[in-house]
Amino acid sequence: MKLQRTNRLRALAVGAVAVSSALVLTACGSDDNSGNPEGSGSKAAADIKCDGKGKLLASGSSAQKNAVDAWVKDYQAACKDTQINYKDIGSGGGIQEWLQGTTAFAGSDSALKPEEVASSKKICKGGQGINLPMVGGPIAISYNVSGVDDLTLDASTIAKIFDSKIKKWNDPAIKKLNPGANLPNTDIQAFHRSDESGTTQNLGKYLGTAAKDDWKYEDEKSWPAKGGQSASGSSGLAQQVKQTEGSISYFELSYATANDLNSVKIDTGAAKPVEATADNASKAIADAKVVGKDKDLAMELNYNTKADSAYPIILVTYEIVCDKGNKKDTLDATKSFLTYTASEGGQSTLTELGYAPLPDEIAEKVRKAVPELS
């Protein structure tokens, strides 16, 4: 999928807006603003109800950083007494900081594990950690190969590439999927996350489901395979792909868009290969099921979908909070901010940024759960 030049110009324009804006989000832990799209501004203001004040600290998923940046920009424009700082340090790091009691909530591209729920009871006095889905979207498999603007891969070839079993771009398996492409005899430079990442875990779940004969690893936040090269965060991977000939990696679609990178189409067995778009990801996310109990809204995604136009490499980012026992000094602001992000205005912002909004049924459950946090 060839991304248009307008995307690059849009990203540059947003950078200029960010520099000149009187309202600045302090995005701690990252000095890469290449993927910071502009927020939706006044269009979302009607859904923002200010409550609480002071500093609200959060950290975690880099996949949702572009969405959080836009949300915070809108929210802080309406709520002058609240300063929100979000560090995109990866899902694993975000959960760890939250479990240490240093942040109000964490962003994670995978739900809490049972042992993490057990640990959360130490900071959630009288309660425990729960998963509130907030951001959906496709994980793009982006590449940089001169002369190749349209590329199709399937689960098996992706698994073998990231497991260092396919090492050349003109490998017969890739040529079979792309009979008309001029594939060079270039070494494949595969990049993966160096930090613990829910994006890594979701890619692993996809490969373990759709290419189970070729991907034998557990779906963990840490990269499991040998070989390849690493970089920190989605922005780090996107920059490596942008500057490295023969490279390939994985990250949330907005990073591919902001960096004007090509992304592969996925041969799922549907009528035709599926592009990584928000609409196509929504078709797959709509097939997900809520498997959490009570206020917990952890979801089970269908990575093996073969429905037409359903993009299978997807993630849902959760905001991790306590159902009971949240910090009193940040509870009101947390509820106020998450009420906005789950609102129709907050979710419509996701569409503008290339994310997939939550299905209506799931969004309504989140909107009901947030006001009940205590």
Number of C-alpha atoms within 10 A of each C-alpha: 17 14 16 12 11 12 17 18 14 15 21 19 13 20 18 11 13 18 10 10 11 9 14 15 18 15 18 14 12 15 9 11 16 18 23 22 26 23 24 19 16 12 13 22 16 12 17 22 15 20 16 18 18 13 15 20 19 24 31 32 30 30 34 26 27 24 28 25 23 22 26 25 22 24 27 19 18 18 20 12 14 21 18 22 20 27 21 27 25 31 30 23 21 28 27 16 18 23 24 13 16 13 21 24 29 29 37 31 29 27 26 19 9 9 8 15 19 12 15 23 17 16 19 21 14 12 17 21 27 24 26 30 27 25 24 28 32 30 29 28 23 28 28 22 20 12 10 14 17 14 23 20 22 20 23 18 20 22 26 17 21 22 20 17 13 19 17 18 21 19 15 12 15 21 17 13 16 16 10 10 17 14 19 15 12 16 14 22 24 23 21 26 23 17 19 22 30 28 33 28 22 23 25 25 24 24 27 22 15 21 20 15 11 17 23 15 15 14 19 18 22 19 19 16 15 9 14 15 15 17 16 17 24 30 26 20 26 29 17 22 25 19 10 13 16 19 22 27 27 25 25 29 25 29 28 29 25 25 22 21 25 25 28 22 22 25 20 23 14 14 11 12 21 25 22 28 23 24 20 20 26 24 19 26 29 16 14 17 14 13 12 15 9 9 19 23 21 20 20 16 23 19 25 21 19 17 15 16 23 28 32 31 31 30 29 30 26 28 24 25 31 26 22 18 19 24 19 10 14 21 22 18 25 25 22 20 27 20 22 25 28 26 21 19 20 29 24 19 25 27 16 16 22 23 27 28 27 24 16 11 9 20 19 14 16 24 18 13 18 20 13 11 17 17
